[in-house]
Amino acid sequence: MAVKALKAVSVGRNGLGAFILQCKRIDLHYCDWAGSSKGMNGFIKSLLPKFAAAHPQIEFTVSPRPSKHPVAIGHYINGREKAICVRNMEPYEILKKLELLRDANGEKLKKLSKNVTSINESVRGVWSPYHGNGLQV
């Protein structure tokens, strides 16, 4: 049996094979005495240990920021970062915001012109009413 070489090299696509989480670090800033940080303080004490244990691939840093509103900042592997102000939020609302940061990819939001985007071209090609037998008018 003859050995044949591959015509194309495999292209890595996130989600096929191994998945790489785009968020690499989340910074949590809070104030010890301000009322707007009450929810963040409760989140750090109660929900953060479980969330951090469930996501060991993300580095969490918690630091006080006196006289400022609490902020959650996500750092991504493409070098970008997203910041979300979480002032006056309850701990479970902050958890939802952290899940939003975890699931984001760090790219800027852009308007899509098509509903479906794909890396691969369509197998069937572009449909036109003039292909095939055509339309009888």
N, C-alpha and C positions, 0 to 999 in steps of 0.2 A: 504494500500500500504506500502510495506516495504522500509525502507531507506537503501540505499547502499552507502558504502564509496568509494571514488575515489581511483583508484589503483596508480595513479601517481600525484605528486604535480606539479602545473603549474610552468614552468620555465620562468623567465622574459627574453625577448629578445628585444634588443633595436630596435625600429621601430614597434613593435607589441604592441598595447595598447598605452602606453605613450612613447614619444620620448624624450631622454635626450641628449642635445647638448654636445658634448665632449669638446669643447673649453670653458674654464671658464673665461679666461682673455687674453687681448691683450695689450702689452706694445708698445708704439710708442716713439722712441728716435730720436731726430733731433738736428741740430745745427742752431743757429739763423743767422749766417752770412756766412756760407760756401755755395758755389754754388751747391754742390751735394745735399743739403737739400732743394733746391728751390721747387721741386715738393712736398716734404713732407710738407713744410710750406703751400703751396696752398691746399693740401689735408686736412690738419687740419682745415684750415679756411673755406673751402667750402663744402667738401663732408663728413667729419667725423661726423658732427651733425646729418645728415640724416641717415648715416649708424648705428650710435650708437642708435638712436631712433628706428630704425627698428629691432635692436637686444638687447632688454633690459636684456636678460639673460647673456650677456657677459659684463664683467667689462673692461672698457677702461682706461688706464693710459697714459698720455702724459707727457714726461719729456725732458728737454733740456740736450744735451750731447755735450758740446763744443769741437770743433776741431775733431769730429768723423763723420763718414758717418752715414746717417739715417738707422735705423734698426726697423723692426717690429718683435716682439717676441710673439708667441702664447703659452699659458700655458693650459694644459689639465688636466682632472680629474684623469688620471692615473699617474700623477706626472711628466710626461715628458714635454719638451718644444721644440718648433721649432723656429728658428730665420731665417729671410729673410732680406738680405741687399737690400735696395731700393734706392741706390744712383743713381742720374741722371735719375730717372723715373718721368714720368708725373703723375698728380693726379689720372687719370683713370687707369693707370697701377698699381698704388699703391692700388687702390680699388680692382682690380683683385687679387692682392697678399693677401689682407686681406680676401677676399672671400675664397681663397685657404686655409688660416690658419683656418678660421671658419669651413670649411667643412672637414678638416683633423681630424683624431682621435688621433694623437699623437704617434702612433706606428711607429717603424722603418720600412722602406721600405724593403720588402722581396720578393724574387722571388717565384712565384707560379708554382708548377709543373703541376697543372691541370687548365683548363680554368674556370671550375665551382667548387666552394667550397660550401659545405652545412653542416649545423649542423646535419640534419636528414639524415638517410640512405635512399637509393632509395627504393621505394615501390616494384618495379619490381625485384630488385636484379641485379646481374651482368649478362650481356648478354654474351652468348657463342654460337658459331655455333654448338656445340655438344649437346646442350639442345634440348628437344622436339623430333622431328622426326630425327634430325641429317642431315647431308649432304650426298648425294649420290655422290661418287667419281667415 
